[in-house]
Amino acid sequence: MEKLNSRAGAEIGRTPRIIDVTDLGDRGIFHRIQAGPLDGREAAEKLCTLVKAVLPQQGCVPVQIKGR
């Protein structure tokens, strides 16, 4: 999280988010970030591109919440 914030904080810092931290013991500590709402799929894909540029092995999947 610190690496992501330090490299892309200006862009990501304005996006509301929920961070879920899970300790999987020997497998390590994982962070799941739910960010949004964003202005559509294009904005979500742009944010994913930014995340992947900072953390290349990080997965990022845009999803649309029904009813929004």
N, CA, C, O and CB atoms as a CASP TS submission, in Angstrom:
PFRMAT TS
TARGET T0000
AUTHOR 0000-0000-0000
METHOD Language model
MODEL 1
PARENT N/A
ATOM      1  N   MET     1       0.816  -1.190   0.000  1.00  0.00           N
ATOM      2  CA  MET     1       0.000   0.000   0.000  1.00  0.00           C
ATOM      3  C   MET     1       0.858   1.250   0.000  1.00  0.00           C
ATOM      4  O   MET     1       0.554   2.205  -0.716  1.00  0.00           O
ATOM      5  CB  MET     1      -0.927   0.000   1.189  1.00  0.00           C
ATOM      6  N   GLU     2       1.912   1.265   0.780  1.00  0.00           N
ATOM      7  CA  GLU     2       2.768   2.446   0.842  1.00  0.00           C
ATOM      8  C   GLU     2       3.392   2.733  -0.520  1.00  0.00           C
ATOM      9  O   GLU     2       3.466   3.889  -0.939  1.00  0.00           O
ATOM     10  CB  GLU     2       3.865   2.259   1.899  1.00  0.00           C
ATOM     11  N   LYS     3       3.839   1.692  -1.210  1.00  0.00           N
ATOM     12  CA  LYS     3       4.449   1.853  -2.529  1.00  0.00           C
ATOM     13  C   LYS     3       3.442   2.448  -3.507  1.00  0.00           C
ATOM     14  O   LYS     3       3.778   3.349  -4.276  1.00  0.00           O
ATOM     15  CB  LYS     3       4.975   0.502  -3.055  1.00  0.00           C
ATOM     16  N   LEU     4       2.227   1.953  -3.480  1.00  0.00           N
ATOM     17  CA  LEU     4       1.182   2.452  -4.371  1.00  0.00           C
ATOM     18  C   LEU     4       0.870   3.910  -4.059  1.00  0.00           C
ATOM     19  O   LEU     4       0.778   4.728  -4.973  1.00  0.00           O
ATOM     20  CB  LEU     4      -0.090   1.595  -4.248  1.00  0.00           C
ATOM     21  N   ASN     5       0.709   4.240  -2.803  1.00  0.00           N
ATOM     22  CA  ASN     5       0.404   5.618  -2.411  1.00  0.00           C
ATOM     23  C   ASN     5       1.537   6.570  -2.750  1.00  0.00           C
ATOM     24  O   ASN     5       1.288   7.697  -3.178  1.00  0.00           O
ATOM     25  CB  ASN     5       0.107   5.688  -0.926  1.00  0.00           C
ATOM     26  N   SER     6       2.788   6.135  -2.565  1.00  0.00           N
ATOM     27  CA  SER     6       3.910   7.030  -2.832  1.00  0.00           C
ATOM     28  C   SER     6       4.093   7.297  -4.322  1.00  0.00           C
ATOM     29  O   SER     6       4.516   8.388  -4.704  1.00  0.00           O
ATOM     30  CB  SER     6       5.183   6.450  -2.257  1.00  0.00           C
ATOM     31  N   ARG     7       3.784   6.322  -5.163  1.00  0.00           N
ATOM     32  CA  ARG     7       3.990   6.491  -6.605  1.00  0.00           C
ATOM     33  C   ARG     7       2.763   7.002  -7.354  1.00  0.00           C
ATOM     34  O   ARG     7       2.895   7.634  -8.402  1.00  0.00           O
ATOM     35  CB  ARG     7       4.415   5.189  -7.201  1.00  0.00           C
ATOM     36  N   ALA     8       1.590   6.738  -6.833  1.00  0.00           N
ATOM     37  CA  ALA     8       0.378   7.111  -7.560  1.00  0.00           C
ATOM     38  C   ALA     8      -0.637   7.797  -6.659  1.00  0.00           C
ATOM     39  O   ALA     8      -1.818   7.877  -6.997  1.00  0.00           O
ATOM     40  CB  ALA     8      -0.248   5.886  -8.196  1.00  0.00           C
ATOM     41  N   GLY     9      -0.185   8.286  -5.529  1.00  0.00           N
ATOM     42  CA  GLY     9      -1.085   8.885  -4.547  1.00  0.00           C
ATOM     43  C   GLY     9      -1.885  10.058  -5.065  1.00  0.00           C
ATOM     44  O   GLY     9      -3.029  10.253  -4.653  1.00  0.00           O
ATOM     45  N   ALA    10      -1.308  10.844  -5.960  1.00  0.00           N
ATOM     46  CA  ALA    10      -2.023  12.009  -6.488  1.00  0.00           C
ATOM     47  C   ALA    10      -3.282  11.593  -7.232  1.00  0.00           C
ATOM     48  O   ALA    10      -4.318  12.246  -7.111  1.00  0.00           O
ATOM     49  CB  ALA    10      -1.115  12.817  -7.413  1.00  0.00           C
ATOM     50  N   GLU    11      -3.202  10.518  -7.994  1.00  0.00           N
ATOM     51  CA  GLU    11      -4.362  10.030  -8.741  1.00  0.00           C
ATOM     52  C   GLU    11      -5.299   9.223  -7.864  1.00  0.00           C
ATOM     53  O   GLU    11      -6.511   9.440  -7.859  1.00  0.00           O
ATOM     54  CB  GLU    11      -3.913   9.189  -9.918  1.00  0.00           C
ATOM     55  N   ILE    12      -4.725   8.291  -7.125  1.00  0.00           N
ATOM     56  CA  ILE    12      -5.536   7.386  -6.319  1.00  0.00           C
ATOM     57  C   ILE    12      -6.067   8.078  -5.072  1.00  0.00           C
ATOM     58  O   ILE    12      -7.130   7.723  -4.562  1.00  0.00           O
ATOM     59  CB  ILE    12      -4.726   6.158  -5.928  1.00  0.00           C
ATOM     60  N   GLY    13      -5.332   9.058  -4.587  1.00  0.00           N
ATOM     61  CA  GLY    13      -5.708   9.735  -3.352  1.00  0.00           C
ATOM     62  C   GLY    13      -7.075  10.379  -3.379  1.00  0.00           C
ATOM     63  O   GLY    13      -7.693  10.535  -2.326  1.00  0.00           O
ATOM     64  N   ARG    14      -7.567  10.757  -4.534  1.00  0.00           N
ATOM     65  CA  ARG    14      -8.887  11.386  -4.656  1.00  0.00           C
ATOM     66  C   ARG    14     -10.011  10.364  -4.791  1.00  0.00           C
ATOM     67  O   ARG    14     -11.184  10.735  -4.763  1.00  0.00           O
ATOM     68  CB  ARG    14      -8.907  12.321  -5.851  1.00  0.00           C
ATOM     69  N   THR    15      -9.677   9.102  -4.936  1.00  0.00           N
ATOM     70  CA  THR    15     -10.672   8.064  -5.159  1.00  0.00           C
ATOM     71  C   THR    15     -11.066   7.428  -3.827  1.00  0.00           C
ATOM     72  O   THR    15     -10.211   6.881  -3.131  1.00  0.00           O
ATOM     73  CB  THR    15     -10.136   6.993  -6.137  1.00  0.00           C
ATOM     74  N   PRO    16     -12.347   7.492  -3.463  1.00  0.00           N
ATOM     75  CA  PRO    16     -12.773   6.812  -2.227  1.00  0.00           C
ATOM     76  C   PRO    16     -12.482   5.319  -2.338  1.00  0.00           C
ATOM     77  O   PRO    16     -12.641   4.723  -3.403  1.00  0.00           O
ATOM     78  CB  PRO    16     -14.292   7.050  -1.950  1.00  0.00           C
ATOM     79  N   ARG    17     -12.055   4.723  -1.227  1.00  0.00           N
ATOM     80  CA  ARG    17     -11.718   3.299  -1.289  1.00  0.00           C
ATOM     81  C   ARG    17     -11.909   2.615   0.059  1.00  0.00           C
ATOM     82  O   ARG    17     -11.921   3.245   1.116  1.00  0.00           O
ATOM     83  CB  ARG    17     -10.280   3.117  -1.761  1.00  0.00           C
ATOM     84  N   ILE    18     -12.056   1.308  -0.030  1.00  0.00           N
ATOM     85  CA  ILE    18     -12.113   0.431   1.136  1.00  0.00           C
ATOM     86  C   ILE    18     -10.919  -0.509   1.003  1.00  0.00           C
ATOM     87  O   ILE    18     -10.702  -1.088  -0.061  1.00  0.00           O
ATOM     88  CB  ILE    18     -13.499  -0.367   1.230  1.00  0.00           C
ATOM     89  N   ILE    19     -10.148  -0.661   2.068  1.00  0.00           N
ATOM     90  CA  ILE    19      -8.989  -1.546   2.041  1.00  0.00           C
ATOM     91  C   ILE    19      -9.234  -2.688   3.015  1.00  0.00           C
ATOM     92  O   ILE    19      -9.494  -2.471   4.199  1.00  0.00           O
ATOM     93  CB  ILE    19      -7.678  -0.778   2.397  1.00  0.00           C
ATOM     94  N   ASP    20      -9.147  -3.904   2.497  1.00  0.00           N
ATOM     95  CA  ASP    20      -9.330  -5.106   3.300  1.00  0.00           C
ATOM     96  C   ASP    20      -7.980  -5.804   3.394  1.00  0.00           C
ATOM     97  O   ASP    20      -7.393  -6.148   2.368  1.00  0.00           O
ATOM     98  CB  ASP    20     -10.424  -6.053   2.685  1.00  0.00           C
ATOM     99  N   VAL    21      -7.479  -6.019   4.605  1.00  0.00           N
ATOM    100  CA  VAL    21      -6.193  -6.667   4.820  1.00  0.00           C
ATOM    101  C   VAL    21      -6.433  -8.067   5.386  1.00  0.00           C
ATOM    102  O   VAL    21      -7.164  -8.238   6.361  1.00  0.00           O
ATOM    103  CB  VAL    21      -5.295  -5.825   5.774  1.00  0.00           C
ATOM    104  N   THR    22      -5.802  -9.068   4.757  1.00  0.00           N
ATOM    105  CA  THR    22      -5.951 -10.448   5.190  1.00  0.00           C
ATOM    106  C   THR    22      -4.574 -11.073   5.399  1.00  0.00           C
ATOM    107  O   THR    22      -3.731 -11.029   4.503  1.00  0.00           O
ATOM    108  CB  THR    22      -6.770 -11.260   4.162  1.00  0.00           C
ATOM    109  N   ASP    23      -4.343 -11.652   6.570  1.00  0.00           N
ATOM    110  CA  ASP    23      -3.092 -12.348   6.862  1.00  0.00           C
ATOM    111  C   ASP    23      -3.301 -13.828   6.589  1.00  0.00           C
ATOM    112  O   ASP    23      -4.076 -14.490   7.280  1.00  0.00           O
ATOM    113  CB  ASP    23      -2.631 -12.107   8.338  1.00  0.00           C
ATOM    114  N   LEU    24      -2.610 -14.346   5.583  1.00  0.00           N
ATOM    115  CA  LEU    24      -2.736 -15.753   5.209  1.00  0.00           C
ATOM    116  C   LEU    24      -1.556 -16.577   5.712  1.00  0.00           C
ATOM    117  O   LEU    24      -1.192 -17.585   5.106  1.00  0.00           O
ATOM    118  CB  LEU    24      -2.854 -15.887   3.697  1.00  0.00           C
ATOM    119  N   GLY    25      -0.975 -16.156   6.794  1.00  0.00           N
ATOM    120  CA  GLY    25       0.122 -16.908   7.402  1.00  0.00           C
ATOM    121  C   GLY    25       1.325 -17.009   6.490  1.00  0.00           C
ATOM    122  O   GLY    25       1.908 -15.992   6.112  1.00  0.00           O
ATOM    123  N   ASP    26       1.706 -18.239   6.129  1.00  0.00           N
ATOM    124  CA  ASP    26       2.885 -18.478   5.289  1.00  0.00           C
ATOM    125  C   ASP    26       2.769 -17.861   3.898  1.00  0.00           C
ATOM    126  O   ASP    26       3.780 -17.593   3.249  1.00  0.00           O
ATOM    127  CB  ASP    26       3.121 -19.960   5.156  1.00  0.00           C
ATOM    128  N   ARG    27       1.547 -17.639   3.445  1.00  0.00           N
ATOM    129  CA  ARG    27       1.342 -17.072   2.097  1.00  0.00           C
ATOM    130  C   ARG    27       1.482 -15.558   2.084  1.00  0.00           C
ATOM    131  O   ARG    27       1.544 -14.956   1.012  1.00  0.00           O
ATOM    132  CB  ARG    27      -0.035 -17.458   1.564  1.00  0.00           C
ATOM    133  N   GLY    28       1.531 -14.933   3.250  1.00  0.00           N
ATOM    134  CA  GLY    28       1.749 -13.496   3.325  1.00  0.00           C
ATOM    135  C   GLY    28       0.494 -12.707   3.663  1.00  0.00           C
ATOM    136  O   GLY    28      -0.566 -13.266   3.945  1.00  0.00           O
ATOM    137  N   ILE    29       0.649 -11.410   3.624  1.00  0.00           N
ATOM    138  CA  ILE    29      -0.452 -10.489   3.908  1.00  0.00           C
ATOM    139  C   ILE    29      -0.941  -9.920   2.580  1.00  0.00           C
ATOM    140  O   ILE    29      -0.149  -9.439   1.769  1.00  0.00           O
ATOM    141  CB  ILE    29      -0.007  -9.341   4.891  1.00  0.00           C
ATOM    142  N   PHE    30      -2.242  -9.982   2.372  1.00  0.00           N
ATOM    143  CA  PHE    30      -2.832  -9.508   1.126  1.00  0.00           C
ATOM    144  C   PHE    30      -3.725  -8.306   1.391  1.00  0.00           C
ATOM    145  O   PHE    30      -4.405  -8.223   2.414  1.00  0.00           O
ATOM    146  CB  PHE    30      -3.631 -10.628   0.442  1.00  0.00           C
ATOM    147  N   HIS    31      -3.702  -7.370   0.434  1.00  0.00           N
ATOM    148  CA  HIS    31      -4.543  -6.173   0.502  1.00  0.00           C
ATOM    149  C   HIS    31      -5.512  -6.197  -0.670  1.00  0.00           C
ATOM    150  O   HIS    31      -5.098  -6.361  -1.817  1.00  0.00           O
ATOM    151  CB  HIS    31      -3.680  -4.866   0.486  1.00  0.00           C
ATOM    152  N   ARG    32      -6.781  -6.036  -0.392  1.00  0.00           N
ATOM    153  CA  ARG    32      -7.782  -5.912  -1.453  1.00  0.00           C
ATOM    154  C   ARG    32      -8.325  -4.490  -1.358  1.00  0.00           C
ATOM    155  O   ARG    32      -8.771  -4.049  -0.299  1.00  0.00           O
ATOM    156  CB  ARG    32      -8.943  -7.001  -1.317  1.00  0.00           C
ATOM    157  N   ILE    33      -8.278  -3.789  -2.476  1.00  0.00           N
ATOM    158  CA  ILE    33      -8.739  -2.412  -2.514  1.00  0.00           C
ATOM    159  C   ILE    33      -9.982  -2.333  -3.386  1.00  0.00           C
ATOM    160  O   ILE    33      -9.980  -2.787  -4.530  1.00  0.00           O
ATOM    161  CB  ILE    33      -7.630  -1.466  -3.042  1.00  0.00           C
ATOM    162  N   GLN    34     -11.029  -1.761  -2.843  1.00  0.00           N
ATOM    163  CA  GLN    34     -12.238  -1.481  -3.607  1.00  0.00           C
ATOM    164  C   GLN    34     -12.321   0.037  -3.728  1.00  0.00           C
ATOM    165  O   GLN    34     -12.487   0.736  -2.728  1.00  0.00           O
ATOM    166  CB  GLN    34     -13.535  -2.094  -2.922  1.00  0.00           C
ATOM    167  N   ALA    35     -12.206   0.542  -4.951  1.00  0.00           N
ATOM    168  CA  ALA    35     -12.168   1.985  -5.170  1.00  0.00           C
ATOM    169  C   ALA    35     -13.373   2.433  -5.978  1.00  0.00           C
ATOM    170  O   ALA    35     -13.824   1.735  -6.886  1.00  0.00           O
ATOM    171  CB  ALA    35     -10.873   2.391  -5.879  1.00  0.00           C
ATOM    172  N   GLY    36     -13.878   3.587  -5.643  1.00  0.00           N
ATOM    173  CA  GLY    36     -14.978   4.131  -6.422  1.00  0.00           C
ATOM    174  C   GLY    36     -15.960   4.879  -5.557  1.00  0.00           C
ATOM    175  O   GLY    36     -15.745   4.996  -4.351  1.00  0.00           O
ATOM    176  N   PRO    37     -16.996   5.373  -6.113  1.00  0.00           N
ATOM    177  CA  PRO    37     -17.411   5.191  -7.512  1.00  0.00           C
ATOM    178  C   PRO    37     -16.554   6.022  -8.464  1.00  0.00           C
ATOM    179  O   PRO    37     -16.028   7.075  -8.105  1.00  0.00           O
ATOM    180  CB  PRO    37     -18.888   5.567  -7.682  1.00  0.00           C
ATOM    181  N   LEU    38     -16.434   5.518  -9.676  1.00  0.00           N
ATOM    182  CA  LEU    38     -15.695   6.197 -10.734  1.00  0.00           C
ATOM    183  C   LEU    38     -16.668   6.587 -11.840  1.00  0.00           C
ATOM    184  O   LEU    38     -17.822   6.158 -11.847  1.00  0.00           O
ATOM    185  CB  LEU    38     -14.553   5.295 -11.289  1.00  0.00           C
ATOM    186  N   ASP    39     -16.193   7.398 -12.767  1.00  0.00           N
ATOM    187  CA  ASP    39     -17.039   7.878 -13.858  1.00  0.00           C
ATOM    188  C   ASP    39     -17.047   6.910 -15.034  1.00  0.00           C
ATOM    189  O   ASP    39     -16.717   7.293 -16.156  1.00  0.00           O
ATOM    190  CB  ASP    39     -16.570   9.248 -14.323  1.00  0.00           C
ATOM    191  N   GLY    40     -17.419   5.667 -14.787  1.00  0.00           N
ATOM    192  CA  GLY    40     -17.564   4.703 -15.863  1.00  0.00           C
ATOM    193  C   GLY    40     -16.390   3.759 -16.015  1.00  0.00           C
ATOM    194  O   GLY    40     -15.388   3.847 -15.305  1.00  0.00           O
ATOM    195  N   ARG    41     -16.549   2.856 -16.964  1.00  0.00           N
ATOM    196  CA  ARG    41     -15.562   1.800 -17.194  1.00  0.00           C
ATOM    197  C   ARG    41     -14.212   2.361 -17.627  1.00  0.00           C
ATOM    198  O   ARG    41     -13.173   1.864 -17.193  1.00  0.00           O
ATOM    199  CB  ARG    41     -16.073   0.829 -18.243  1.00  0.00           C
ATOM    200  N   GLU    42     -14.210   3.369 -18.459  1.00  0.00           N
ATOM    201  CA  GLU    42     -12.949   3.952 -18.930  1.00  0.00           C
ATOM    202  C   GLU    42     -12.121   4.482 -17.759  1.00  0.00           C
ATOM    203  O   GLU    42     -10.906   4.289 -17.728  1.00  0.00           O
ATOM    204  CB  GLU    42     -13.224   5.085 -19.940  1.00  0.00           C
ATOM    205  N   ALA    43     -12.757   5.141 -16.807  1.00  0.00           N
ATOM    206  CA  ALA    43     -12.055   5.650 -15.629  1.00  0.00           C
ATOM    207  C   ALA    43     -11.518   4.498 -14.783  1.00  0.00           C
ATOM    208  O   ALA    43     -10.419   4.586 -14.237  1.00  0.00           O
ATOM    209  CB  ALA    43     -12.989   6.541 -14.788  1.00  0.00           C
ATOM    210  N   ALA    44     -12.294   3.418 -14.674  1.00  0.00           N
ATOM    211  CA  ALA    44     -11.848   2.251 -13.910  1.00  0.00           C
ATOM    212  C   ALA    44     -10.642   1.594 -14.582  1.00  0.00           C
ATOM    213  O   ALA    44      -9.694   1.194 -13.907  1.00  0.00           O
ATOM    214  CB  ALA    44     -12.997   1.232 -13.763  1.00  0.00           C
ATOM    215  N   GLU    45     -10.678   1.486 -15.891  1.00  0.00           N
ATOM    216  CA  GLU    45      -9.559   0.888 -16.616  1.00  0.00           C
ATOM    217  C   GLU    45      -8.310   1.765 -16.512  1.00  0.00           C
ATOM    218  O   GLU    45      -7.196   1.248 -16.420  1.00  0.00           O
ATOM    219  CB  GLU    45      -9.932   0.671 -18.090  1.00  0.00           C
ATOM    220  N   LYS    46      -8.488   3.073 -16.526  1.00  0.00           N
ATOM    221  CA  LYS    46      -7.359   3.995 -16.360  1.00  0.00           C
ATOM    222  C   LYS    46      -6.726   3.817 -14.980  1.00  0.00           C
ATOM    223  O   LYS    46      -5.502   3.801 -14.853  1.00  0.00           O
ATOM    224  CB  LYS    46      -7.817   5.462 -16.554  1.00  0.00           C
ATOM    225  N   LEU    47      -7.556   3.683 -13.954  1.00  0.00           N
ATOM    226  CA  LEU    47      -7.043   3.470 -12.604  1.00  0.00           C
ATOM    227  C   LEU    47      -6.304   2.136 -12.523  1.00  0.00           C
ATOM    228  O   LEU    47      -5.253   2.055 -11.888  1.00  0.00           O
ATOM    229  CB  LEU    47      -8.190   3.514 -11.575  1.00  0.00           C
ATOM    230  N   CYS    48      -6.835   1.096 -13.152  1.00  0.00           N
ATOM    231  CA  CYS    48      -6.156  -0.200 -13.171  1.00  0.00           C
ATOM    232  C   CYS    48      -4.808  -0.105 -13.877  1.00  0.00           C
ATOM    233  O   CYS    48      -3.830  -0.698 -13.422  1.00  0.00           O
ATOM    234  CB  CYS    48      -7.035  -1.254 -13.856  1.00  0.00           C
ATOM    235  N   THR    49      -4.745   0.619 -14.961  1.00  0.00           N
ATOM    236  CA  THR    49      -3.485   0.802 -15.679  1.00  0.00           C
ATOM    237  C   THR    49      -2.456   1.473 -14.778  1.00  0.00           C
ATOM    238  O   THR    49      -1.286   1.088 -14.771  1.00  0.00           O
ATOM    239  CB  THR    49      -3.704   1.635 -16.958  1.00  0.00           C
ATOM    240  N   LEU    50      -2.885   2.463 -14.028  1.00  0.00           N
ATOM    241  CA  LEU    50      -1.999   3.159 -13.103  1.00  0.00           C
ATOM    242  C   LEU    50      -1.516   2.218 -11.997  1.00  0.00           C
ATOM    243  O   LEU    50      -0.330   2.198 -11.668  1.00  0.00           O
ATOM    244  CB  LEU    50      -2.714   4.375 -12.493  1.00  0.00           C
ATOM    245  N   VAL    51      -2.425   1.451 -11.433  1.00  0.00           N
ATOM    246  CA  VAL    51      -2.059   0.499 -10.378  1.00  0.00           C
ATOM    247  C   VAL    51      -1.041  -0.511 -10.914  1.00  0.00           C
ATOM    248  O   VAL    51      -0.035  -0.784 -10.259  1.00  0.00           O
ATOM    249  CB  VAL    51      -3.320  -0.237  -9.840  1.00  0.00           C
ATOM    250  N   LYS    52      -1.296  -1.058 -12.090  1.00  0.00           N
ATOM    251  CA  LYS    52      -0.400  -2.062 -12.665  1.00  0.00           C
ATOM    252  C   LYS    52       0.954  -1.476 -13.045  1.00  0.00           C
ATOM    253  O   LYS    52       1.955  -2.193 -13.033  1.00  0.00           O
ATOM    254  CB  LYS    52      -1.042  -2.695 -13.885  1.00  0.00           C
ATOM    255  N   ALA    53       1.010  -0.188 -13.383  1.00  0.00           N
ATOM    256  CA  ALA    53       2.280   0.460 -13.692  1.00  0.00           C
ATOM    257  C   ALA    53       3.141   0.573 -12.433  1.00  0.00           C
ATOM    258  O   ALA    53       4.365   0.461 -12.497  1.00  0.00           O
ATOM    259  CB  ALA    53       2.041   1.855 -14.307  1.00  0.00           C
ATOM    260  N   VAL    54       2.501   0.792 -11.310  1.00  0.00           N
ATOM    261  CA  VAL    54       3.219   0.931 -10.039  1.00  0.00           C
ATOM    262  C   VAL    54       3.543  -0.436  -9.439  1.00  0.00           C
ATOM    263  O   VAL    54       4.637  -0.649  -8.916  1.00  0.00           O
ATOM    264  CB  VAL    54       2.390   1.761  -9.044  1.00  0.00           C
ATOM    265  N   LEU    55       2.591  -1.350  -9.518  1.00  0.00           N
ATOM    266  CA  LEU    55       2.742  -2.699  -8.956  1.00  0.00           C
ATOM    267  C   LEU    55       2.419  -3.722 -10.049  1.00  0.00           C
ATOM    268  O   LEU    55       1.293  -4.216 -10.110  1.00  0.00           O
ATOM    269  CB  LEU    55       1.809  -2.903  -7.701  1.00  0.00           C
ATOM    270  N   PRO    56       3.395  -4.049 -10.919  1.00  0.00           N
ATOM    271  CA  PRO    56       3.132  -4.884 -12.093  1.00  0.00           C
ATOM    272  C   PRO    56       2.501  -6.246 -11.821  1.00  0.00           C
ATOM    273  O   PRO    56       1.785  -6.764 -12.677  1.00  0.00           O
ATOM    274  CB  PRO    56       4.387  -5.095 -12.809  1.00  0.00           C
ATOM    275  N   GLN    57       2.742  -6.833 -10.668  1.00  0.00           N
ATOM    276  CA  GLN    57       2.179  -8.149 -10.389  1.00  0.00           C
ATOM    277  C   GLN    57       0.814  -8.069  -9.720  1.00  0.00           C
ATOM    278  O   GLN    57       0.224  -9.097  -9.386  1.00  0.00           O
ATOM    279  CB  GLN    57       3.122  -8.938  -9.519  1.00  0.00           C
ATOM    280  N   GLN    58       0.317  -6.869  -9.525  1.00  0.00           N
ATOM    281  CA  GLN    58      -0.971  -6.664  -8.859  1.00  0.00           C
ATOM    282  C   GLN    58      -2.110  -6.887  -9.845  1.00  0.00           C
ATOM    283  O   GLN    58      -2.075  -6.372 -10.962  1.00  0.00           O
ATOM    284  CB  GLN    58      -1.054  -5.244  -8.250  1.00  0.00           C
ATOM    285  N   GLY    59      -3.103  -7.638  -9.444  1.00  0.00           N
ATOM    286  CA  GLY    59      -4.291  -7.802 -10.267  1.00  0.00           C
ATOM    287  C   GLY    59      -5.211  -6.602 -10.087  1.00  0.00           C
ATOM    288  O   GLY    59      -5.224  -5.972  -9.029  1.00  0.00           O
ATOM    289  N   CYS    60      -5.965  -6.296 -11.105  1.00  0.00           N
ATOM    290  CA  CYS    60      -6.930  -5.198 -11.034  1.00  0.00           C
ATOM    291  C   CYS    60      -8.077  -5.527 -11.989  1.00  0.00           C
ATOM    292  O   CYS    60      -7.862  -5.716 -13.186  1.00  0.00           O
ATOM    293  CB  CYS    60      -6.261  -3.813 -11.396  1.00  0.00           C
ATOM    294  N   VAL    61      -9.285  -5.592 -11.455  1.00  0.00           N
ATOM    295  CA  VAL    61     -10.438  -5.986 -12.258  1.00  0.00           C
ATOM    296  C   VAL    61     -11.561  -4.965 -12.063  1.00  0.00           C
ATOM    297  O   VAL    61     -12.138  -4.885 -10.979  1.00  0.00           O
ATOM    298  CB  VAL    61     -10.920  -7.417 -11.876  1.00  0.00           C
ATOM    299  N   PRO    62     -11.878  -4.181 -13.106  1.00  0.00           N
ATOM    300  CA  PRO    62     -13.009  -3.258 -12.986  1.00  0.00           C
ATOM    301  C   PRO    62     -14.331  -4.027 -12.934  1.00  0.00           C
ATOM    302  O   PRO    62     -14.556  -4.941 -13.728  1.00  0.00           O
ATOM    303  CB  PRO    62     -13.019  -2.260 -14.165  1.00  0.00           C
ATOM    304  N   VAL    63     -15.183  -3.660 -12.016  1.00  0.00           N
ATOM    305  CA  VAL    63     -16.511  -4.258 -11.924  1.00  0.00           C
ATOM    306  C   VAL    63     -17.540  -3.151 -11.753  1.00  0.00           C
ATOM    307  O   VAL    63     -17.255  -2.091 -11.197  1.00  0.00           O
ATOM    308  CB  VAL    63     -16.591  -5.272 -10.748  1.00  0.00           C
ATOM    309  N   GLN    64     -18.732  -3.421 -12.239  1.00  0.00           N
ATOM    310  CA  GLN    64     -19.832  -2.481 -12.080  1.00  0.00           C
ATOM    311  C   GLN    64     -20.813  -3.057 -11.062  1.00  0.00           C
ATOM    312  O   GLN    64     -21.245  -4.205 -11.174  1.00  0.00           O
ATOM    313  CB  GLN    64     -20.537  -2.197 -13.446  1.00  0.00           C
ATOM    314  N   ILE    65     -21.148  -2.258 -10.091  1.00  0.00           N
ATOM    315  CA  ILE    65     -22.102  -2.671  -9.088  1.00  0.00           C
ATOM    316  C   ILE    65     -23.497  -2.417  -9.650  1.00  0.00           C
ATOM    317  O   ILE    65     -23.803  -1.308 -10.087  1.00  0.00           O
ATOM    318  CB  ILE    65     -21.876  -1.915  -7.738  1.00  0.00           C
ATOM    319  N   LYS    66     -24.326  -3.427  -9.639  1.00  0.00           N
ATOM    320  CA  LYS    66     -25.676  -3.284 -10.194  1.00  0.00           C
ATOM    321  C   LYS    66     -26.439  -2.208  -9.440  1.00  0.00           C
ATOM    322  O   LYS    66     -26.350  -2.094  -8.217  1.00  0.00           O
ATOM    323  CB  LYS    66     -26.441  -4.624 -10.135  1.00  0.00           C
ATOM    324  N   GLY    67     -27.180  -1.435 -10.191  1.00  0.00           N
ATOM    325  CA  GLY    67     -27.994  -0.380  -9.602  1.00  0.00           C
ATOM    326  C   GLY    67     -27.278   0.946  -9.470  1.00  0.00           C
ATOM    327  O   GLY    67     -27.835   1.900  -8.927  1.00  0.00           O
ATOM    328  N   ARG    68     -26.042   1.021  -9.962  1.00  0.00           N
ATOM    329  CA  ARG    68     -25.293   2.281  -9.891  1.00  0.00           C
ATOM    330  C   ARG    68     -24.875   2.729 -11.252  1.00  0.00           C
ATOM    331  O   ARG    68     -24.234   3.771 -11.389  1.00  0.00           O
ATOM    332  CB  ARG    68     -24.076   2.143  -9.002  1.00  0.00           C
TER
END
